[in-house]
Amino acid sequence: MTPSELKAAVGALGMPTFTGKQLAQWLYNKHVGSISEMTNISKQNRERLEQEYEVGLYPPIDSQRSKDGTVKYLFPVTAASQCSANTSRPTLFVETVFIPDHDRATLCVSCQVGCKMNCLFCQTGKQGWQGNLTTADILNQILALPEREQLTNIVFMGQGEPMDNLDAVLHATEVLTADWGFAWSPKRITVSSVGVRGKLKRFLDESECHVAISMHSPLHEQRLRLMPAEKAMTIEETVSLLRQYDFTHQRRCSFEYICFGGLNDTPLYGREIVRLLNGLECRVNLIRFHQIPDVDLPASDEKRMESLRDYLTAHGVFTTIRASRGQDIFAACGLLSTARQNENKSETSK
């Protein structure tokens, strides 16, 4: 809740409006886990609040730790609409990946259970869409993280399409960047998208956070085969929209590009990417493809990726190869939550 929402909530319970400001300080500055810890609020009012509300912190229920320091956490989803009718316990899960790297520590958060986009190379899409996370579910991945105090950056690149749950994502980034919230700079947050008509423009208008576009192919027909969302908003239309915004100062625009061996990493694709992005202030991140079950796509090798990087950079498109992290724990999105949900289905069917 924002301060105005907190004031309205306490006002409805007959409490003074300044109690809303006190709540905001306890939630977003002191990060308490329960209402009973809010000691500058009277015991009577704390008891009334506890009858109607909870802080909403839920610890991860599982984790996998990589030898490179990457940790994948499995968080329960607490939204009432996503719990079974006969229990108050969460039944669905999302993944969050903590990635330490020298003086940086990045958290990759999720915004949906499953995903509607159904990209061919993504395990989350194989789950289908099962629901949107609430703002509380999104923030819980940050607040309940054991390494919370180490975080320097957050990327909305976990499970789900952020533009498909835009209200909750914008609400969460408001809490993260507002003076009354975490007071983070928007430069510490990156939000990804495949490109969703109407929603991407709204995000660019209403947020100052960085934007990362999942490209994966500059060619319409191939991108359509890889990413069905290309039908609703093409990569050409997405880039055309981005050209209307200023990425020369504080805000950054980047493109994510998974390399598939012989499919999208040849000189032809380098030329097409240069053509597509010509004159746009941006960067391209080349990503190694890690196999997921039942998807027959080849991974690009180091030499091909380096050749593509060097070509793009030489032609004015700053390009990097993203270091692979957590390979020994299968840190790609969707694998841990899919396994847990399959376990639940097996238990239910017994």
Buried (B, 14 or more C-beta within 10 A) or exposed (E): BBBEEBBEBBEEEEBEEEBBBBBBBBBBEEBBBEBBEBEEBEEEBBEBBEEEBEBBBBEBEBBBBBEBBBBBBBBBBBBEEBBEEEEEEBBBBBBBBBBBBEEEBBBBBBBBBBBBBBBBBBBBBBBEBBBBBBBBBBBBBBBBBEEBEEBEBBBBBBBBBBBBBBEBBBBBBBBBBBEBBBEBEBBBBBBBBBBBBEBBBBBBEEBEBBBBBBBBBBBEEBBBEBBBBBEEBBBBBBBEBBEEBEBEEEBBBBBBBBBBBEBBBBEEBBBBBBEBBEEBBBBBBBBBBBEBEEEEBEBBBEEBBEBBBEBBBEBEBEBBBEEBBBBEBBBBBBBBBBBBBEEEEEEEEE
